[in-house]
Every structure is written in structure tokens, then in C-alpha cells.
Amino acid sequence: MYIAIFSAIFLMGAITSGFQANADFSVSNFETVVLRANGLAESIADSFILIKPIMNTLLNYDKIEGFQNLMVYLLENILCYVGVVWIMSKIYLKGAIGTTINSSRGKENLSKKLNLSDFKTKGKSRSYRLKEKKILARTPIFLIQCFVMPIVYPILVFLIMAFFTNFAIRVGVDAIGEFYEKLERTSGQAIMIAIGQVFYMMNFCSIIAISKESKNAILTKYIPMKLTKQFHLKISLGILVNSISSILVTIGYYVCTKNIIYTVILFAILMLVNIIGEKVKLFIDLKNPQISWDNEYTMMKQNTNVMYELFYTLLVIGILWIISVAIKNIGLYLIFVLAISIIINTIINEYIFKKQDKIFRKVF
């Protein structure tokens, strides 16, 4: 939400500066572009059907049609809210509280005796990963914080950015050109990586990887699998979900720079930062597991480990900025950050391999 707000402020500032820099384009011209027949407001209304009434309200704010459209927009919001809640109650919660077999086959099979043929044989790693995914997917608060938010949030932010960029172009401001000028400096590269890191912060898969299991976390040492392997499997879901943010940031970077080499390096950096961050999150949860809780919502909202995740994000952003101040060449900056990321990831892997019993000690 903060990124969306600051992005909107930044882009509106760019538009305002465009008014000042371009003598041929004034605020009155801007209003004309928005409010004229077949202008910007109507274009937006045609592209986004659900907000068409509110755009019609803007166009007819001094007429009875404006009030009527406002009422239609409010009714749309109420119906959307009620509809989503109804769908969740009828579909999602029913599946979440059922078991794998009876929830998918229906009530008529609840009393059916299960045989070994009902269970598909899977590899240990795949079974472990599925177990982690199902725990997160079937608990509403975990689903929102671990899957919905880290996927929807970056997509929503980029849609907002794309909308405002197109909006700026329509009113005569080259927003992409201005942003490209910033990317010609190492500070611009730091900003792109920092955006990815902020998106990663929204993902709680790894920060609750141990805590979500409550006192059952002790079963970790009885699973016939090395602790090192379990460590990497627990962070795999977080890495996968964060990959969506990495791809979105990379696409945005390429659209602005059109430099395929720098884009590939940036994507590699984002993925390494993603992997390192998920490992750090799991380290935090293993160091201070929150396994004494009565319900999932309380554990999620009162988990002090999330605070350390915020501090980690600020630390990463600070380091990226310091390096950008020291190194002024873009290519050298990206290669240096990539090399540092590889070294840090290698050191962490070596530490996990040698100290796995110590890392999981509090769980036992």
C-alpha cells in the first residue's frame, strides 16, 4: 500500500513538473483532456467496466446522472463484497476443513473405507513440499499472508504503475523517459533491486515455516530426511511465490532500459536476493519459534519475528544504496552485487550443512 501511495505521488509530481516544463501544456489543458467527450475519463471507463459508473460521476458531477452513477458504484461494491464472502463460505472453507479425499469426492463417500490404492505414491521431497503447501493453503490467514498477498500485491502495484504511466503519456508527460534517466545511474539499479526486496517482505511462507506447526514441529527430527534437506524444502514455496515479483521487476526494468545483458544480470540478482532472504527468514523462525499458540490468527498477528523481517529489508536496502554510492558504473555495480550475492549464498549453504543440528536445536 505504501509503495502504491508513493508511486502515485511520484507520478503525479512528474505530471505537475511536466506542466511547468512544457509551456504548451497547462492545468486547464489537463482538465480538458480528462473531461472532454471521448477523453481520458471515458477511455478509462471503457477499459475498466466496474469503475465506469464512478467515471461517469466525474463527467456528470453537477447533474442528476452523476448522483445516480455514484449510487450504482456503491451498489457494485456491496454486491462484489457479498459475492466474494459467499463464494468463500461455499467453496473455500468447505474444502479447507475437509480432508484430501472426502472433500474432493463429496459427502456420498464420507463413509467409504479407504484402501492403499486411494493414496498415490510420491517421492519424499514432493510429499514434504505438498505437506507444507497444504498447511498454508487450508488455513485462511496463512493463505492470505503466504500466497495471496505476495502474488496480488506486486501485480496490483505494477498495474497501478502501468496505468499512471499510460495516463502520463496521454497528458503529454514521458514518464518512462524520466524513469530511464534515473536508471542510467547506479542508484536506479539499487532502486529496482530494493523494489524486489520490498515485495519479498510481503511473503510470510518462510518466516512461519516452523511456527505454523505449533508443538508438532518436534516431529521434524523423526522425518526420515536430513535436516539440511528439510531446510531447503521449507523455503522452496517462498522462493517460488517470490519469483513472480522477480519476473515483474525484471520486465519493468527491460521495458525501461531495453538492455538484455543488464536485464539478465538483474534477474539473477533478484533471484539470489530472494533465495538468501528466504533462508534468513527461516533462520529467524528457527532462532525464535512461536510454537505456543491457540489459533493461527493470533500466531500470525502477534509473531514478533515479522519485525525482524522488516529490519532485514531495511538493512538490504541500505547496503544496496551504500554500494551504489561507492560504485558509479552500472555494469560494474550489477556484477559486484551479483558476486556478493553468490558469495553470501554459498556461505549460508555451507553453514546450514555444517550446523544443521544447532540450527534446529530449539525445535527439538
C-alpha positions as CSV (number, residue, x, y, z in Angstrom):
1,M,0.0,0.0,0.0
2,Y,2.8,2.4,0.8
3,I,4.5,1.7,-2.5
4,A,1.3,2.3,-4.3
5,I,0.8,5.6,-2.5
6,F,4.3,6.9,-3.0
7,S,4.3,5.8,-6.6
8,A,1.1,7.7,-7.2
9,I,2.6,10.8,-5.6
10,F,5.8,10.4,-7.6
11,L,3.9,10.1,-10.9
12,M,1.5,13.0,-10.1
13,G,4.6,15.0,-9.3
14,A,6.1,14.1,-12.6
15,I,2.9,15.2,-14.3
16,T,3.0,18.5,-12.4
17,S,6.6,19.1,-13.4
18,G,5.5,18.4,-17.0
19,F,3.1,21.3,-16.7
20,Q,5.9,23.5,-15.6
21,A,8.4,22.3,-18.1
22,N,6.1,22.4,-21.1
23,A,4.6,25.9,-21.7
24,D,2.2,24.4,-24.2
25,F,0.5,22.2,-21.7
26,S,-1.2,23.7,-18.6
27,V,-3.5,22.5,-15.9
28,S,-6.5,23.8,-17.9
29,N,-5.4,21.7,-20.8
30,F,-5.0,18.7,-18.5
31,E,-8.7,19.2,-17.3
32,T,-9.8,19.4,-20.9
33,V,-8.0,16.0,-21.7
34,V,-9.8,14.4,-18.7
35,L,-13.3,15.8,-19.1
36,R,-13.8,16.3,-22.8
37,A,-16.1,13.9,-24.7
38,N,-14.3,10.7,-25.6
39,G,-11.4,12.0,-23.4
40,L,-9.3,10.3,-20.8
41,A,-12.1,9.6,-18.3
42,E,-14.3,7.9,-20.9
43,S,-11.3,5.9,-22.1
44,I,-10.7,4.6,-18.6
45,A,-14.4,3.9,-18.2
46,D,-14.4,1.8,-21.4
47,S,-11.3,-0.2,-20.2
48,F,-12.5,-0.8,-16.6
49,I,-16.2,-1.7,-16.7
50,L,-16.6,-1.8,-12.9
51,I,-15.4,1.8,-12.4
52,K,-17.4,3.1,-15.3
53,P,-20.2,4.5,-13.0
54,I,-17.6,6.4,-10.9
55,M,-16.0,7.9,-14.1
56,N,-19.5,8.9,-15.3
57,T,-19.9,10.6,-11.9
58,L,-16.8,12.6,-12.6
59,L,-18.1,13.6,-16.0
60,N,-21.6,14.5,-14.7
61,Y,-20.7,15.7,-11.2
62,D,-23.2,18.7,-11.5
63,K,-26.1,16.7,-12.8
64,I,-28.6,14.1,-11.5
65,E,-26.8,11.5,-13.7
66,G,-23.7,11.9,-11.6
67,F,-25.6,11.1,-8.4
68,Q,-27.3,8.1,-10.0
69,N,-23.9,6.7,-11.2
70,L,-22.5,7.2,-7.7
71,M,-25.3,5.1,-6.3
72,V,-24.6,2.4,-8.9
73,Y,-20.9,2.3,-8.0
74,L,-21.7,1.9,-4.3
75,L,-24.1,-0.9,-5.1
76,E,-21.4,-2.6,-7.2
77,N,-19.0,-2.5,-4.3
78,I,-21.6,-4.0,-1.9
79,L,-22.5,-6.8,-4.4
80,C,-18.8,-7.6,-5.0
81,Y,-18.1,-7.8,-1.3
82,V,-21.2,-10.0,-0.6
83,G,-20.4,-12.2,-3.6
84,V,-16.8,-12.8,-2.6
85,V,-17.8,-13.7,1.0
86,W,-20.5,-16.0,-0.2
87,I,-18.1,-17.8,-2.6
88,M,-15.5,-18.2,0.2
89,S,-18.1,-19.7,2.6
90,K,-19.5,-22.1,0.0
91,I,-16.3,-23.3,-1.7
92,Y,-13.1,-22.4,0.1
93,L,-14.0,-23.0,3.7
94,K,-15.7,-26.3,2.9
95,G,-12.6,-27.6,1.2
96,A,-10.3,-26.1,3.9
97,I,-11.9,-28.0,6.8
98,G,-12.1,-31.3,4.9
99,T,-9.5,-34.0,4.2
100,T,-7.8,-34.5,0.9
101,I,-10.0,-37.4,-0.2
102,N,-13.5,-36.7,1.2
103,S,-13.5,-33.0,0.4
104,S,-12.8,-33.7,-3.3
105,R,-15.1,-36.7,-3.7
106,G,-18.2,-35.3,-1.9
107,K,-20.4,-36.3,1.0
108,E,-21.5,-39.5,-0.5
109,N,-18.0,-41.0,0.0
110,L,-17.5,-39.9,3.6
111,S,-18.2,-43.4,5.0
112,K,-16.2,-45.3,2.3
113,K,-13.4,-47.4,3.5
114,L,-10.0,-46.2,2.2
115,N,-7.6,-48.6,0.6
116,L,-3.9,-48.2,-0.2
117,S,-4.8,-47.6,-3.9
118,D,-6.5,-44.4,-2.8
119,F,-3.1,-42.9,-2.0
120,K,-0.7,-42.1,-4.7
121,T,3.0,-42.9,-4.1
122,K,5.2,-39.8,-4.2
123,G,8.8,-39.1,-3.5
124,K,9.8,-37.9,-0.1
125,S,10.7,-34.4,-1.3
126,R,7.5,-34.0,-3.2
127,S,5.4,-35.3,-0.3
128,Y,7.2,-32.9,2.1
129,R,6.6,-30.0,-0.2
130,L,2.9,-30.9,-0.6
131,K,2.5,-31.2,3.1
132,E,3.9,-27.6,3.5
133,K,1.7,-26.3,0.8
134,K,-1.5,-27.8,2.1
135,I,-0.9,-26.5,5.6
136,L,-0.6,-23.0,4.2
137,A,-3.4,-23.3,1.6
138,R,-6.0,-24.7,4.0
139,T,-5.6,-22.2,6.7
140,P,-7.3,-18.8,5.7
141,I,-4.9,-16.5,7.5
142,F,-1.8,-18.4,6.2
143,L,-3.3,-18.5,2.7
144,I,-3.7,-14.7,2.6
145,Q,-0.3,-13.9,4.1
146,C,1.8,-16.6,2.3
147,F,0.1,-16.9,-1.1
148,V,-2.5,-14.2,-1.9
149,M,-0.7,-11.0,-0.7
150,P,2.8,-11.8,-2.2
151,I,1.2,-12.6,-5.5
152,V,-1.6,-10.0,-5.7
153,Y,0.4,-7.1,-4.2
154,P,3.2,-6.8,-6.8
155,I,0.8,-7.4,-9.6
156,L,-1.5,-4.7,-8.3
157,V,1.4,-2.2,-7.9
158,F,2.6,-2.8,-11.4
159,L,-0.9,-2.4,-12.8
160,I,-1.2,0.9,-11.0
161,M,2.3,1.9,-12.3
162,A,1.3,0.9,-15.9
163,F,-2.0,2.9,-15.6
164,F,-0.3,6.0,-14.3
165,T,2.4,5.7,-17.0
166,N,-0.2,5.5,-19.7
167,F,-2.0,8.3,-18.0
168,A,1.1,10.5,-18.0
169,I,1.7,9.7,-21.7
170,R,-1.9,10.7,-22.5
171,V,-1.5,14.1,-20.9
172,G,1.9,14.7,-22.6
173,V,4.5,13.6,-20.0
174,D,7.1,11.0,-20.9
175,A,7.2,9.1,-17.5
176,I,9.2,6.2,-18.9
177,G,11.8,8.6,-20.3
178,E,12.2,10.3,-16.9
179,F,12.5,7.0,-15.1
180,Y,15.0,5.8,-17.7
181,E,17.2,8.8,-16.8
182,K,17.2,7.6,-13.2
183,L,18.2,4.1,-14.3
184,E,21.3,5.5,-16.0
185,R,22.8,5.8,-12.5
186,T,23.7,3.0,-10.1
187,S,21.2,4.4,-7.6
188,G,18.5,3.5,-10.2
189,Q,19.7,-0.1,-10.2
190,A,19.6,-0.1,-6.4
191,I,16.0,1.1,-6.5
192,M,15.0,-1.8,-8.8
193,I,16.6,-4.4,-6.6
194,A,15.1,-2.7,-3.5
195,I,11.6,-2.9,-5.0
196,G,12.0,-6.6,-5.4
197,Q,13.2,-6.9,-1.8
198,V,10.2,-5.0,-0.5
199,F,7.9,-7.3,-2.5
200,Y,9.7,-10.3,-0.9
201,M,9.0,-8.9,2.5
202,M,5.2,-9.4,1.9
203,N,5.8,-13.2,1.8
204,F,5.5,-14.9,5.1
205,C,6.0,-18.5,3.9
206,S,9.4,-18.9,5.5
207,I,9.1,-16.6,8.5
208,I,6.4,-19.0,9.9
209,A,7.7,-22.3,8.4
210,I,8.3,-23.7,11.9
211,S,5.9,-21.6,13.9
212,K,2.9,-22.7,11.9
213,E,3.3,-26.3,13.0
214,S,2.9,-25.4,16.7
215,K,4.2,-28.1,19.0
216,N,4.1,-30.6,16.2
217,A,7.3,-29.0,15.0
218,I,9.2,-31.6,17.1
219,L,8.2,-34.2,14.6
220,T,10.8,-32.7,12.3
221,K,13.5,-34.8,13.8
222,Y,11.6,-38.0,13.2
223,I,11.0,-37.5,9.5
224,P,13.4,-39.8,7.5
225,M,15.1,-36.9,5.8
226,K,18.2,-34.8,6.6
227,L,17.6,-31.5,8.3
228,T,19.5,-29.8,5.6
229,K,17.1,-31.1,3.0
230,Q,14.1,-30.1,5.2
231,F,15.5,-26.6,5.5
232,H,15.7,-26.2,1.7
233,L,12.2,-27.7,1.2
234,K,10.7,-25.4,3.7
235,I,11.9,-22.3,1.8
236,S,11.1,-23.6,-1.6
237,L,7.5,-22.4,-1.6
238,G,8.6,-18.9,-0.5
239,I,11.2,-18.8,-3.3
240,L,8.6,-19.9,-5.9
241,V,6.0,-17.3,-4.8
242,N,8.6,-14.5,-4.8
243,S,9.7,-15.5,-8.3
244,I,6.5,-13.7,-9.6
245,S,7.8,-10.5,-8.1
246,S,11.2,-11.1,-9.6
247,I,9.8,-11.5,-13.1
248,L,7.6,-8.4,-12.8
249,V,10.5,-6.2,-11.7
250,T,12.7,-7.7,-14.4
251,I,10.0,-7.0,-17.1
252,G,9.7,-3.4,-15.8
253,Y,13.4,-2.9,-15.9
254,Y,13.7,-4.3,-19.5
255,V,10.8,-2.1,-20.7
256,C,12.7,1.0,-19.4
257,T,16.3,0.1,-20.5
258,K,15.9,-2.4,-23.4
259,N,19.3,-3.7,-22.3
260,I,19.2,-7.5,-22.4
261,I,22.5,-8.1,-20.7
262,Y,21.8,-5.9,-17.7
263,T,18.3,-7.3,-17.5
264,V,19.6,-10.9,-17.2
265,I,22.1,-9.8,-14.5
266,L,19.4,-8.0,-12.6
267,F,17.1,-11.1,-12.7
268,A,19.9,-13.3,-11.4
269,I,20.5,-10.8,-8.6
270,L,16.8,-10.7,-7.7
271,M,16.6,-14.5,-7.6
272,L,19.7,-14.7,-5.4
273,V,18.4,-12.0,-3.1
274,N,15.1,-13.9,-3.0
275,I,16.9,-17.2,-2.0
276,I,19.1,-15.5,0.6
277,G,16.1,-13.7,2.1
278,E,14.0,-16.8,2.5
279,K,16.9,-18.5,4.2
280,V,17.3,-15.6,6.6
281,K,13.6,-15.7,7.4
282,L,13.8,-19.4,8.2
283,F,16.9,-18.8,10.4
284,I,14.8,-16.1,12.3
285,D,11.9,-18.5,12.8
286,L,14.3,-21.3,13.9
287,K,16.0,-19.0,16.3
288,N,12.8,-17.8,17.9
289,P,10.0,-20.3,17.0
290,Q,6.5,-19.1,18.0
291,I,5.1,-22.6,18.7
292,S,2.9,-21.9,21.7
293,W,-0.4,-20.5,20.3
294,D,-4.1,-21.3,20.5
295,N,-5.2,-20.2,17.0
296,E,-3.5,-19.4,13.7
297,Y,-4.7,-15.8,13.6
298,T,-3.1,-14.9,17.0
299,M,0.2,-16.5,16.0
300,M,0.3,-14.7,12.7
301,K,-0.6,-11.2,14.0
302,Q,1.5,-11.4,17.3
303,N,4.5,-13.0,15.7
304,T,7.5,-10.8,16.7
305,N,9.7,-12.4,14.0
306,V,7.9,-10.3,11.4
307,M,9.5,-7.2,12.9
308,Y,13.0,-8.7,12.3
309,E,12.0,-9.3,8.7
310,L,11.3,-5.6,8.3
311,F,14.7,-4.8,9.8
312,Y,16.4,-7.2,7.4
313,T,14.7,-5.5,4.5
314,L,15.9,-2.1,5.6
315,L,19.4,-3.5,6.0
316,V,19.4,-4.9,2.5
317,I,18.2,-1.6,1.0
318,G,20.8,0.3,3.0
319,I,23.6,-1.9,1.7
320,L,22.4,-1.6,-1.9
321,W,22.4,2.2,-1.5
322,I,25.9,2.3,0.0
323,I,27.3,0.2,-2.8
324,S,25.6,2.5,-5.4
325,V,27.4,5.5,-3.8
326,A,30.8,3.7,-3.9
327,I,30.4,2.4,-7.5
328,K,29.3,4.7,-10.2
329,N,29.5,2.4,-13.3
330,I,26.2,0.5,-13.8
331,G,27.7,-2.7,-15.3
332,L,30.3,-2.9,-12.5
333,Y,27.7,-2.2,-9.9
334,L,25.4,-5.1,-11.1
335,I,28.4,-7.5,-11.4
336,F,29.6,-6.6,-7.9
337,V,26.2,-7.1,-6.3
338,L,25.8,-10.4,-8.2
339,A,29.2,-11.6,-7.0
340,I,28.5,-10.6,-3.4
341,S,25.1,-12.4,-3.5
342,I,26.7,-15.6,-4.8
343,I,29.3,-15.5,-2.0
344,I,26.8,-14.8,0.7
345,N,24.5,-17.6,-0.6
346,T,27.5,-20.0,-0.7
347,I,28.5,-19.2,2.9
348,I,24.9,-19.7,4.1
349,N,24.7,-23.1,2.4
350,E,28.0,-24.2,4.0
351,Y,26.8,-23.0,7.4
352,I,23.5,-24.9,7.0
353,F,25.4,-28.1,6.1
354,K,27.8,-28.0,9.0
355,K,25.5,-26.6,11.7
356,Q,22.1,-28.3,10.9
357,D,21.7,-29.8,14.3
358,K,22.5,-26.5,16.0
359,I,20.1,-24.6,13.7
360,F,17.1,-26.9,14.6
361,R,18.0,-27.2,18.3
362,K,15.1,-25.1,19.6
363,V,12.6,-27.1,17.7
364,F,13.7,-30.3,19.5
